[in-house]
Amino acid sequence: MTELAAESPLEAITVRAIAARAGIGYATFFRHYTDKDALLAEVADILIRQFMVQVRPLLMQRDRRGAARTIVNFVVGHLPIYKALIAGGSGETVRAEMLRQTLVTMAATRQRQPEGPLDDFIFFHIVSTILNQLAWWLRHEGAIDAEAMAEIIERTVLTPVSDLRQAPPKGL
């Protein structure tokens, strides 16, 4: 799937093409996945888990700039599939599914359970905002270099969220 995403828009990729590239029979594909979307969900889940292995230690050390750089470099390292999943021509449906899958996977890998509505809000805000910023960046490739994009993520998402956690609004 990731190789094909580098060559064609997601909507043009067929199960037959996936099976042929993987060197398996068409029917074999359906023994493992119900459809192409199920495969995409698994690809997204794997990417998110790989990403979390890299970024979690930096977040635990409160290295927000390092975490932001890791986010951007991870996307650059997997550019074709991220372009397809969050910035591709497939439209909002695929990006919405990527957001949903990211939220599910990251919630499952959280080291501590949310302690209230602010934790849930911050979690949703971080995931959705960073995905949307990355989608914009990928659609405007070349407008902003990777280092500047990392700084934008750090300054517009990670630092403000950290400040909000340290001084939550009254009533929470």
C-alpha positions as CSV (number, residue, x, y, z in Angstrom):
1,M,0.0,0.0,0.0
2,T,2.7,2.5,0.9
3,E,4.6,1.8,-2.4
4,L,1.4,2.2,-4.4
5,A,0.5,5.4,-2.5
6,A,3.8,6.9,-3.8
7,E,2.6,6.2,-7.4
8,S,-1.1,6.8,-7.4
9,P,-3.9,8.5,-5.5
10,L,-5.5,6.3,-2.9
11,E,-8.8,6.2,-4.8
12,A,-7.0,4.8,-7.9
13,I,-5.4,1.9,-5.9
14,T,-7.3,-1.3,-6.3
15,V,-7.2,-4.4,-4.2
16,R,-5.9,-6.2,-7.3
17,A,-3.0,-3.8,-7.5
18,I,-2.3,-4.2,-3.8
19,A,-2.4,-8.0,-4.1
20,A,-0.2,-8.0,-7.2
21,R,2.4,-5.7,-5.5
22,A,2.4,-7.9,-2.4
23,G,2.8,-11.0,-4.5
24,I,-0.3,-12.6,-3.2
25,G,-3.5,-13.8,-4.8
26,Y,-6.6,-11.5,-4.9
27,A,-8.6,-13.9,-2.7
28,T,-5.7,-14.1,-0.2
29,F,-6.0,-10.3,0.4
30,F,-9.6,-10.9,1.7
31,R,-8.5,-13.5,4.2
32,H,-6.6,-10.7,6.0
33,Y,-8.7,-7.6,5.2
34,T,-12.3,-6.9,4.5
35,D,-11.4,-4.2,2.1
36,K,-8.8,-1.6,1.2
37,D,-10.0,0.7,4.0
38,A,-9.2,-2.0,6.5
39,L,-5.7,-2.2,5.2
40,L,-5.4,1.5,5.3
41,A,-6.5,1.5,9.0
42,E,-3.8,-1.1,9.7
43,V,-1.1,0.9,7.9
44,A,-2.1,4.0,9.8
45,D,-2.0,2.1,13.1
46,I,1.5,0.8,12.4
47,L,2.7,4.2,11.4
48,I,1.2,5.8,14.6
49,R,2.8,3.1,16.8
50,Q,6.2,3.6,15.2
51,F,5.9,7.3,15.6
52,M,5.0,7.0,19.2
53,V,8.1,4.9,19.9
54,Q,10.2,7.8,18.6
55,V,8.3,10.8,20.0
56,R,7.2,9.6,23.5
57,P,10.6,9.8,25.1
58,L,11.0,13.4,24.0
59,L,7.6,14.3,25.3
60,M,8.4,12.6,28.6
61,Q,11.6,14.7,28.8
62,R,9.6,17.8,28.0
63,D,11.7,18.3,24.9
64,R,8.9,19.9,22.9
65,R,11.1,21.2,20.0
66,G,12.7,17.8,19.7
67,A,9.3,16.1,19.7
68,A,8.1,18.5,17.0
69,R,11.2,17.8,14.9
70,T,10.6,14.1,15.3
71,I,7.0,14.5,14.2
72,V,8.0,16.4,11.0
73,N,11.0,14.1,10.3
74,F,8.8,11.0,10.7
75,V,6.3,12.4,8.2
76,V,9.2,13.2,5.8
77,G,10.5,9.7,6.2
78,H,7.0,8.3,5.2
79,L,6.1,11.1,2.8
80,P,4.1,9.2,0.2
81,I,1.7,7.5,2.6
82,Y,1.2,10.6,4.7
83,K,0.5,12.6,1.6
84,A,-2.1,10.1,0.7
85,L,-3.6,9.7,4.1
86,I,-3.8,13.3,5.3
87,A,-3.2,15.6,2.3
88,G,-4.2,13.5,-0.7
89,G,-6.9,14.0,-3.2
90,S,-9.1,11.4,-1.5
91,G,-10.7,14.2,0.4
92,E,-11.9,14.6,3.9
93,T,-13.1,11.0,4.3
94,V,-9.6,9.6,4.3
95,R,-8.2,12.4,6.5
96,A,-11.1,12.0,8.9
97,E,-10.4,8.3,9.1
98,M,-6.7,9.0,9.7
99,L,-7.7,11.3,12.6
100,R,-10.0,8.7,14.0
101,Q,-7.4,6.0,13.7
102,T,-4.7,8.2,15.3
103,L,-7.0,9.1,18.2
104,V,-7.8,5.4,18.8
105,T,-4.2,4.2,18.5
106,M,-2.8,7.0,20.6
107,A,-5.5,6.5,23.3
108,A,-4.6,2.9,23.5
109,T,-0.9,3.7,24.0
110,R,-1.5,6.5,26.6
111,Q,0.7,5.9,29.7
112,R,-2.0,7.4,32.0
113,Q,-5.7,7.6,31.8
114,P,-7.3,11.0,31.3
115,E,-8.1,12.7,34.6
116,G,-11.0,14.8,33.3
117,P,-12.4,16.8,30.5
118,L,-9.3,19.0,30.1
119,D,-7.1,15.9,29.5
120,D,-9.6,14.7,26.9
121,F,-9.7,18.1,25.3
122,I,-5.9,18.5,25.2
123,F,-5.5,15.0,23.7
124,F,-8.0,15.7,21.0
125,H,-6.6,19.2,20.3
126,I,-3.0,18.0,20.0
127,V,-3.8,15.1,17.6
128,S,-6.3,17.0,15.4
129,T,-4.3,20.2,15.2
130,I,-1.0,18.6,14.4
131,L,-2.6,16.4,11.7
132,N,-4.3,19.5,10.2
133,Q,-1.1,21.5,10.3
134,L,0.8,18.6,8.6
135,A,-1.9,18.3,6.0
136,W,-1.6,22.0,5.2
137,W,2.2,21.6,5.1
138,L,2.1,18.6,2.7
139,R,-0.3,20.4,0.4
140,H,2.0,23.4,0.3
141,E,5.2,21.4,-0.1
142,G,8.2,23.6,-0.3
143,A,6.5,26.7,1.2
144,I,8.0,25.9,4.6
145,D,11.0,23.8,5.4
146,A,10.9,20.9,7.9
147,E,12.7,22.9,10.6
148,A,10.3,25.8,10.4
149,M,7.3,23.4,10.4
150,A,8.7,21.8,13.5
151,E,9.0,25.2,15.2
152,I,5.4,26.0,14.2
153,I,4.1,22.8,15.7
154,E,6.1,23.4,18.9
155,R,5.0,27.1,19.2
156,T,1.4,26.7,18.2
157,V,0.5,23.4,19.8
158,L,3.0,21.8,22.2
159,T,4.1,24.8,24.2
160,P,0.6,26.3,24.6
161,V,-0.8,23.0,25.6
162,S,1.9,22.6,28.2
163,D,1.1,26.1,29.5
164,L,-2.6,25.1,29.7
165,R,-1.8,22.0,31.7
166,Q,0.3,24.0,34.1
167,A,-2.4,26.6,34.6
168,P,-5.8,25.1,33.7
169,P,-8.9,27.4,33.5
170,K,-10.8,27.8,36.8
171,G,-13.5,25.3,37.2
172,L,-11.6,22.3,35.9
